[in-house]
Amino acid sequence: MGKSKTKSFQTETKQLLQLMIHSLYSNKEIFLRELISNASDALDKLRFKSISSSKLASLSDDLKIKVIVDEENKTLTISDNGIGMSEEEIIENIGTIARSGTAEFLGKLTGDKKKDSNLIGQFGVGFYSVFMIAEKVQVLSKSAQKKSSQPILWESSGEDKYKLTEVEKKSHGTDIIIYLSEENHDFAKKQRISFLINKYSQYINFPIYLSNIDEEEEVINETDALWLKPKRSIKEDEYNEFYKFISFDQDDPLLTIHNKVEGKQEYSNLLYIPKKPPFDLWNRESPRGIKLYIQRVFIMDDAVHFLPLYLRFIRGVIDSSDLPLNVSREILQDHPLVDSIKKALTKRVIDALKKLKDNDINAYKEFWKEYGLVLKEGPAEDFEHKEAIAELLLFATSNKETHEVDQTLDDYISRMPSDQKDIYYCVADTFEGALNSPHLESLKSKKYRGIITNR
């Protein structure tokens, strides 16, 4: 080994580590999901960068993740042959995590351990979940990009400090070696790890090899992209599990929209509407949940150009066969194919919502309760689809028989008195405030059903 140095964690990181170690024990098995997702990201980055780098192209032929259990020594190792990290990148990615939303994560905690642990993946602090089950963690990494970069061993027990040591490592990529704490030795059992990989990481886009320390490894996951399969061959449970995998949500989605387009344009989309809104729904600048693939190559996590802002709650995947592999955000902004896909996807989502409203009004009302206000942004921002969006809007009325039931404008019109020529509306902070507004008294005396919106 070469020279070593010891560094202190950032203050917020210390808080997070203590939380992981002492508080969030209700769902500690998710550490494996987080570490495998990180390994998959490292493989995706290498494959993407190899498109424009001949030096990296030869390194991207046999990308995979290895999980090795050592029951005798009570260790678990997760390895990838992805992009790897230099010393500076290890410090940035592990020693400092302010950019990952740590403060916001800590502020969102509710005290409900199960709910709080489900936030881990959403805020990008997943690596630290390993300290829920570890007494010590080592990260051994070698950068594929920086050939002159010395491989680095990062080591910590989850306290105030971490140690960095220059070491030898033949291949690029990252190995995470977990020394399990006494009460978590069951994670050194192959059967347990196999179950968890199938539960959380079945749809990783790379082969996952599992083995004991002294046996031959075997692939245990499904590597075919779900969104490229025919719809008739996919079960609802598979759709739901893939949604949970990409969204870190524990609930099934409210709606699934899966299409494959062939002909002049070729692309597939697998989109989901969550039952509950993302935590940052009202931050119009926050990242959106559409992952872009081109010919199964992961390109970016936050593809904002494929859906309008008022549909920012949509999660899912788009895979195009026609966009260039070296596409950037700037190119996407002006590419005519992107605009064409955006129009088609927007119409597809609106049509799916209309179908839900027509076929299952109670389910649609659940959607409206969560997303109605953000959908109301649509007619002001999307002139092309404003009439279709208007058909999706629900209203409450002052009629005592129906005012507690959200209804469409067509429903309202069908019940208007024959002598009513106009539609009246009242805006207030709450429904009760609008219902009791003195401005409605004369309308009530005429038995007009004034439309009321609660905002």
C-alpha positions as CSV (number, residue, x, y, z in Angstrom):
1,M,0.0,0.0,0.0
2,G,1.0,3.6,-0.6
3,K,0.6,6.7,1.5
4,S,-2.5,7.3,3.6
5,K,-4.4,10.3,4.9
6,T,-7.4,10.8,7.1
7,K,-10.1,13.3,6.5
8,S,-13.2,14.5,8.4
9,F,-16.7,14.2,7.0
10,Q,-18.8,17.2,6.2
11,T,-21.1,18.3,9.1
12,E,-24.3,17.2,7.3
13,T,-22.7,13.9,6.3
14,K,-22.0,13.2,10.0
15,Q,-25.7,13.8,10.8
16,L,-26.7,11.5,8.0
17,L,-24.4,8.8,9.0
18,Q,-25.6,8.9,12.6
19,L,-29.2,8.7,11.3
20,M,-28.4,5.7,9.2
21,I,-26.6,3.9,11.9
22,H,-29.0,4.5,14.8
23,S,-32.4,5.4,13.4
24,L,-33.5,4.0,10.1
25,Y,-33.5,0.3,10.9
26,S,-37.0,-0.6,9.7
27,N,-36.0,-1.2,6.1
28,K,-32.3,-1.7,6.2
29,E,-32.3,-4.3,3.3
30,I,-32.6,-1.4,0.8
31,F,-28.8,-0.8,1.2
32,L,-28.3,-3.5,-1.5
33,R,-30.7,-1.8,-3.9
34,E,-28.8,1.4,-3.5
35,L,-25.4,0.0,-4.0
36,I,-26.4,-2.0,-7.1
37,S,-28.1,1.1,-8.5
38,N,-24.9,3.0,-8.0
39,A,-22.9,0.3,-9.7
40,S,-25.4,0.3,-12.6
41,D,-24.9,4.1,-12.9
42,A,-21.2,3.6,-13.1
43,L,-21.6,1.1,-15.9
44,D,-24.0,3.4,-17.7
45,K,-21.5,6.3,-17.5
46,L,-18.7,4.2,-19.0
47,R,-20.9,3.0,-21.8
48,F,-22.1,6.5,-22.6
49,K,-18.6,8.0,-22.5
50,S,-17.2,5.2,-24.6
51,I,-19.4,6.5,-27.5
52,S,-17.1,9.5,-27.9
53,S,-13.8,8.1,-26.7
54,S,-11.9,5.3,-28.5
55,K,-9.8,4.8,-25.4
56,L,-12.8,3.9,-23.4
57,A,-14.6,1.9,-26.1
58,S,-12.4,-1.2,-25.5
59,L,-13.4,-1.1,-21.8
60,S,-17.1,-1.3,-22.3
61,D,-17.5,-4.7,-23.9
62,D,-18.3,-6.8,-20.9
63,L,-20.0,-4.6,-18.4
64,K,-21.3,-6.4,-15.3
65,I,-21.9,-6.3,-11.6
66,K,-20.6,-8.9,-9.2
67,V,-22.0,-9.7,-5.7
68,I,-19.8,-12.0,-3.6
69,V,-20.8,-13.3,-0.2
70,D,-18.3,-14.6,2.3
71,E,-20.3,-16.3,5.1
72,E,-17.2,-17.4,7.0
73,N,-15.7,-13.9,7.3
74,K,-19.1,-12.1,7.4
75,T,-18.4,-9.8,4.4
76,L,-20.4,-8.8,1.3
77,T,-18.7,-7.3,-1.8
78,I,-20.4,-5.4,-4.6
79,S,-18.1,-4.9,-7.6
80,D,-18.5,-3.2,-11.0
81,N,-16.2,-2.6,-14.0
82,G,-17.7,0.8,-14.7
83,I,-16.2,4.3,-14.9
84,G,-14.5,4.2,-11.5
85,M,-13.4,7.1,-9.4
86,S,-10.2,9.1,-8.8
87,E,-9.2,10.3,-5.3
88,E,-10.9,13.7,-6.0
89,E,-14.1,12.0,-7.2
90,I,-14.2,9.8,-4.1
91,I,-13.9,12.8,-1.8
92,E,-16.6,14.6,-3.8
93,N,-19.0,11.7,-4.1
94,I,-18.6,10.1,-0.6
95,G,-16.9,12.6,1.7
96,T,-19.1,15.5,0.7
97,I,-22.7,15.2,-0.2
98,A,-24.3,18.7,0.1
99,R,-25.0,18.5,-3.6
100,S,-27.0,15.3,-3.1
101,G,-29.7,17.1,-1.1
102,T,-28.6,16.0,2.4
103,A,-30.1,19.0,4.1
104,E,-33.4,18.7,2.3
105,F,-33.4,14.9,3.1
106,L,-32.9,15.6,6.8
107,G,-35.6,18.3,6.7
108,K,-38.1,15.8,5.2
109,L,-37.8,13.2,7.9
110,T,-41.1,12.5,9.7
111,G,-40.1,10.1,12.5
112,D,-41.9,7.2,10.8
113,K,-38.9,5.0,10.2
114,K,-40.4,3.0,7.3
115,K,-41.4,6.2,5.4
116,D,-38.1,7.9,6.2
117,S,-36.1,5.0,4.9
118,N,-38.0,5.1,1.6
119,L,-36.7,8.7,1.0
120,I,-33.1,7.5,0.8
121,G,-33.1,6.7,-3.0
122,Q,-35.1,9.8,-3.9
123,F,-32.5,12.2,-2.4
124,G,-29.4,10.5,-3.8
125,V,-27.9,9.6,-0.4
126,G,-28.2,5.9,-1.0
127,F,-24.5,4.9,-0.4
128,Y,-24.8,5.8,3.2
129,S,-27.5,3.3,3.8
130,V,-24.7,0.7,3.9
131,F,-23.9,1.8,7.4
132,M,-27.3,0.5,8.6
133,I,-25.7,-3.0,8.4
134,A,-21.9,-2.5,8.4
135,E,-19.4,-2.0,11.2
136,K,-16.8,-1.0,8.5
137,V,-16.9,-0.2,4.8
138,Q,-14.1,-0.1,2.2
139,V,-14.4,1.4,-1.3
140,L,-11.7,0.4,-3.7
141,S,-11.8,2.3,-7.0
142,K,-9.8,2.9,-10.1
143,S,-10.8,5.5,-12.7
144,A,-11.2,4.3,-16.3
145,Q,-10.9,7.9,-17.6
146,K,-7.8,9.0,-15.7
147,K,-5.2,6.4,-16.6
148,S,-2.5,8.2,-14.5
149,S,-4.8,8.3,-11.4
150,Q,-3.7,6.0,-8.6
151,P,-6.3,3.5,-7.4
152,I,-7.7,4.6,-4.0
153,L,-9.0,2.7,-1.0
154,W,-11.6,4.6,1.0
155,E,-12.4,3.2,4.5
156,S,-14.7,4.3,7.3
157,S,-16.6,2.9,10.2
158,G,-19.3,5.6,9.9
159,E,-17.9,7.9,12.6
160,D,-16.4,11.3,12.2
161,K,-13.6,10.5,9.8
162,Y,-12.6,8.4,6.8
163,K,-9.2,7.2,5.5
164,L,-7.8,7.3,2.0
165,T,-4.9,5.0,0.9
166,E,-3.1,4.6,-2.4
167,V,-3.3,0.9,-3.4
168,E,-2.9,-1.4,-6.4
169,K,-5.9,-2.4,-8.5
170,K,-5.6,-4.1,-11.9
171,S,-9.0,-3.3,-13.4
172,H,-11.0,-0.1,-13.6
173,G,-14.3,0.1,-11.6
174,T,-15.3,0.0,-8.0
175,D,-15.4,-2.6,-5.3
176,I,-17.4,-2.0,-2.1
177,I,-16.4,-4.4,0.7
178,I,-18.9,-4.5,3.6
179,Y,-17.8,-5.9,7.0
180,L,-21.2,-6.8,8.5
181,S,-22.1,-5.8,12.0
182,E,-22.9,-8.7,14.4
183,E,-26.7,-8.3,14.2
184,N,-26.6,-8.3,10.4
185,H,-24.6,-11.5,9.6
186,D,-27.6,-12.8,7.7
187,F,-26.6,-10.6,4.8
188,A,-23.6,-12.9,4.3
189,K,-26.0,-15.7,3.2
190,K,-26.3,-16.3,-0.5
191,Q,-30.0,-17.2,-0.4
192,R,-30.8,-14.0,1.4
193,I,-28.9,-11.8,-1.1
194,S,-30.4,-13.6,-4.0
195,F,-33.9,-12.9,-2.8
196,L,-33.1,-9.2,-2.3
197,I,-31.5,-8.8,-5.7
198,N,-34.6,-10.3,-7.3
199,K,-36.8,-8.1,-5.2
200,Y,-35.1,-4.8,-5.8
201,S,-32.8,-5.0,-8.8
202,Q,-34.3,-7.5,-11.2
203,Y,-34.5,-4.9,-14.0
204,I,-31.0,-3.5,-13.9
205,N,-29.8,-3.2,-17.5
206,F,-26.6,-5.2,-16.8
207,P,-26.0,-8.8,-15.7
208,I,-25.7,-9.3,-12.0
209,Y,-23.5,-12.2,-11.0
210,L,-23.9,-13.8,-7.6
211,S,-21.5,-16.2,-5.9
212,N,-20.1,-17.4,-2.6
213,I,-16.4,-16.6,-2.2
214,D,-15.3,-20.1,-3.3
215,E,-17.8,-21.0,-6.0
216,E,-18.7,-20.3,-9.7
217,E,-20.7,-17.2,-10.2
218,E,-24.2,-17.2,-11.9
219,V,-26.3,-14.5,-13.5
220,I,-29.5,-14.0,-11.5
221,N,-31.3,-11.1,-13.0
222,E,-33.4,-10.3,-16.1
223,T,-31.3,-8.1,-18.5
224,D,-33.8,-7.5,-21.3
225,A,-35.2,-4.0,-21.2
226,L,-38.8,-4.2,-20.0
227,W,-39.9,-1.3,-22.2
228,L,-38.8,-3.1,-25.3
229,K,-40.8,-6.2,-24.7
230,P,-44.3,-6.6,-26.3
231,K,-47.1,-5.4,-23.9
232,R,-48.9,-8.7,-24.1
233,S,-45.9,-10.5,-22.6
234,I,-45.6,-8.3,-19.6
235,K,-47.6,-8.9,-16.4
236,E,-48.9,-6.1,-14.2
237,D,-46.6,-7.1,-11.4
238,E,-43.6,-6.6,-13.7
239,Y,-44.8,-3.2,-14.6
240,N,-45.3,-2.3,-11.0
241,E,-41.9,-3.7,-9.9
242,F,-40.1,-1.8,-12.6
243,Y,-41.9,1.4,-11.5
244,K,-40.7,0.9,-7.9
245,F,-37.2,0.3,-9.2
246,I,-36.9,3.5,-11.2
247,S,-38.9,5.7,-8.8
248,F,-37.9,4.4,-5.3
249,D,-41.6,4.5,-4.5
250,Q,-43.1,1.7,-2.4
251,D,-46.6,2.0,-3.8
252,D,-47.8,0.7,-7.1
253,P,-48.4,3.4,-9.8
254,L,-51.8,4.9,-10.4
255,L,-51.5,4.5,-14.2
256,T,-49.1,2.8,-16.6
257,I,-48.6,4.0,-20.2
258,H,-46.6,1.7,-22.5
259,N,-46.2,2.2,-26.2
260,K,-43.8,1.2,-29.0
261,V,-43.8,3.4,-32.1
262,E,-42.4,2.1,-35.4
263,G,-42.3,3.5,-38.9
264,K,-41.0,7.0,-39.7
265,Q,-39.9,7.4,-36.1
266,E,-38.9,4.5,-33.8
267,Y,-39.1,4.8,-30.0
268,S,-40.6,3.1,-27.0
269,N,-42.0,4.8,-23.9
270,L,-42.9,3.3,-20.5
271,L,-44.5,6.1,-18.4
272,Y,-46.1,6.0,-15.0
273,I,-48.3,8.3,-12.9
274,P,-47.5,7.8,-9.2
275,K,-50.4,7.5,-6.7
276,K,-48.9,10.2,-4.6
277,P,-47.1,13.3,-6.0
278,P,-43.3,13.6,-5.9
279,F,-42.1,15.6,-2.9
280,D,-40.9,18.4,-5.1
281,L,-44.0,18.7,-7.3
282,W,-44.3,22.4,-6.7
283,N,-40.7,23.2,-7.5
284,R,-40.9,23.9,-11.2
285,E,-37.1,23.9,-11.5
286,S,-36.6,20.5,-9.9
287,P,-35.4,17.5,-12.0
288,R,-38.1,15.4,-13.6
289,G,-38.3,11.7,-13.7
290,I,-37.9,10.7,-17.4
291,K,-34.8,8.6,-18.2
292,L,-33.6,8.8,-21.8
293,Y,-32.1,5.8,-23.5
294,I,-30.9,5.7,-27.1
295,Q,-30.7,2.1,-28.5
296,R,-30.7,0.9,-24.9
297,V,-27.8,3.1,-24.0
298,F,-28.5,5.2,-21.0
299,I,-28.1,8.9,-21.9
300,M,-29.5,11.0,-19.0
301,D,-31.7,10.8,-15.9
302,D,-33.6,14.1,-16.2
303,A,-34.8,14.4,-19.8
304,V,-36.9,17.5,-19.4
305,H,-37.6,18.0,-23.1
306,F,-40.1,15.2,-23.7
307,L,-43.1,16.3,-21.7
308,P,-44.5,19.7,-20.8
309,L,-44.0,21.2,-17.4
310,Y,-47.6,20.6,-16.3
311,L,-46.9,16.9,-16.6
312,R,-43.8,17.0,-14.5
313,F,-45.1,14.3,-12.1
314,I,-44.7,11.6,-14.8
315,R,-42.0,9.0,-14.2
316,G,-40.6,6.6,-16.7
317,V,-38.3,5.7,-19.6
318,I,-38.0,6.8,-23.3
319,D,-35.8,4.8,-25.6
320,S,-35.2,6.2,-29.1
321,S,-33.6,4.5,-32.1
322,D,-33.3,7.7,-34.1
323,L,-31.6,10.3,-31.9
324,P,-27.7,10.5,-32.1
325,L,-25.9,8.6,-29.3
326,N,-23.8,11.7,-28.5
327,V,-26.8,13.9,-28.0
328,S,-26.6,16.7,-25.4
329,R,-29.2,18.7,-23.6
330,E,-28.5,21.6,-25.9
331,I,-29.0,19.4,-29.0
332,L,-32.2,18.0,-27.5
333,Q,-33.6,21.5,-27.1
334,D,-33.6,22.1,-30.9
335,H,-33.9,18.6,-32.3
336,P,-37.1,18.3,-34.5
337,L,-37.6,14.6,-33.4
338,V,-37.7,15.6,-29.8
339,D,-40.6,18.0,-30.5
340,S,-42.4,15.3,-32.4
341,I,-42.0,12.8,-29.6
342,K,-43.1,15.4,-27.0
343,K,-46.3,16.1,-28.9
344,A,-47.1,12.4,-29.2
345,L,-46.3,11.6,-25.5
346,T,-48.4,14.6,-24.3
347,K,-51.4,13.4,-26.3
348,R,-50.8,9.9,-25.1
349,V,-50.9,10.9,-21.5
350,I,-53.9,13.1,-21.9
351,D,-55.8,10.3,-23.8
352,A,-54.9,7.9,-21.0
353,L,-56.2,10.3,-18.4
354,K,-59.4,10.8,-20.4
355,K,-59.8,7.0,-20.6
356,L,-59.3,6.7,-16.8
357,K,-61.9,9.4,-16.2
358,D,-64.5,7.8,-18.5
359,N,-63.9,4.2,-17.3
360,D,-63.2,4.7,-13.5
361,I,-64.3,8.1,-12.2
362,N,-63.4,7.2,-8.6
363,A,-59.8,6.4,-9.6
364,Y,-59.7,9.6,-11.6
365,K,-60.9,11.6,-8.7
366,E,-58.0,10.2,-6.7
367,F,-55.7,11.5,-9.4
368,W,-57.5,14.9,-9.5
369,K,-57.1,15.2,-5.7
370,E,-53.3,14.8,-6.0
371,Y,-52.6,16.5,-9.3
372,G,-55.6,18.7,-10.2
373,L,-53.9,21.9,-9.4
374,V,-50.8,21.2,-11.5
375,L,-52.9,20.0,-14.4
376,K,-54.7,23.4,-14.4
377,E,-51.4,24.9,-15.5
378,G,-51.9,23.1,-18.8
379,P,-54.5,25.3,-20.7
380,A,-52.4,28.4,-20.0
381,E,-49.1,26.8,-21.2
382,D,-50.2,24.4,-23.9
383,F,-52.4,26.0,-26.6
384,E,-52.4,23.0,-28.8
385,H,-53.9,20.7,-26.1
386,K,-55.9,23.2,-24.1
387,E,-59.3,21.9,-25.1
388,A,-58.4,18.3,-24.4
389,I,-57.0,19.3,-21.0
390,A,-60.1,21.3,-20.2
391,E,-62.1,18.1,-20.6
392,L,-60.1,16.6,-17.8
393,L,-60.8,19.4,-15.3
394,L,-63.2,18.8,-12.4
395,F,-65.2,21.3,-10.5
396,A,-67.4,21.5,-7.4
397,T,-70.7,23.3,-7.5
398,S,-72.9,25.1,-5.0
399,N,-75.8,22.7,-5.5
400,K,-76.4,21.0,-2.2
401,E,-76.8,17.6,-3.8
402,T,-73.6,17.6,-5.8
403,H,-71.2,20.2,-4.3
404,E,-69.1,17.6,-2.5
405,V,-68.6,15.7,-5.7
406,D,-66.0,16.8,-8.3
407,Q,-67.6,16.8,-11.8
408,T,-66.7,17.8,-15.3
409,L,-68.0,20.8,-17.1
410,D,-70.2,18.6,-19.3
411,D,-71.8,17.1,-16.2
412,Y,-72.5,20.6,-14.9
413,I,-74.0,21.8,-18.2
414,S,-76.3,18.7,-18.4
415,R,-77.9,19.7,-15.0
416,M,-78.2,23.5,-15.7
417,P,-81.8,24.9,-15.4
418,S,-83.2,25.6,-18.9
419,D,-83.4,29.3,-18.2
420,Q,-79.7,29.6,-17.1
421,K,-77.7,31.1,-20.0
422,D,-74.5,31.8,-18.1
423,I,-72.0,30.0,-15.9
424,Y,-70.8,31.7,-12.8
425,Y,-67.7,30.9,-10.7
426,C,-66.3,32.0,-7.4
427,V,-62.8,31.7,-6.2
428,A,-61.8,31.4,-2.6
429,D,-59.1,29.9,-0.4
430,T,-61.3,27.0,0.6
431,F,-64.4,25.3,-0.8
432,E,-66.4,26.4,2.3
433,G,-65.3,30.0,1.9
434,A,-66.6,30.0,-1.7
435,L,-69.8,28.2,-0.8
436,N,-70.6,30.8,1.8
437,S,-69.6,33.8,-0.2
438,P,-72.3,36.5,-0.2
439,H,-71.7,36.9,-3.9
440,L,-73.6,33.6,-4.5
441,E,-76.7,34.5,-2.6
442,S,-78.7,35.9,-5.6
443,L,-77.6,32.9,-7.7
444,K,-78.8,30.4,-5.0
445,S,-82.2,32.1,-4.9
446,K,-82.5,31.5,-8.7
447,K,-81.4,27.8,-8.1
448,Y,-78.5,28.3,-10.4
449,R,-75.6,25.9,-9.8
450,G,-72.6,28.2,-9.6
451,I,-69.4,26.4,-10.3
452,I,-67.0,26.7,-7.4
453,T,-63.3,26.0,-7.4
454,N,-61.5,25.8,-4.1
455,R,-58.6,27.8,-5.4
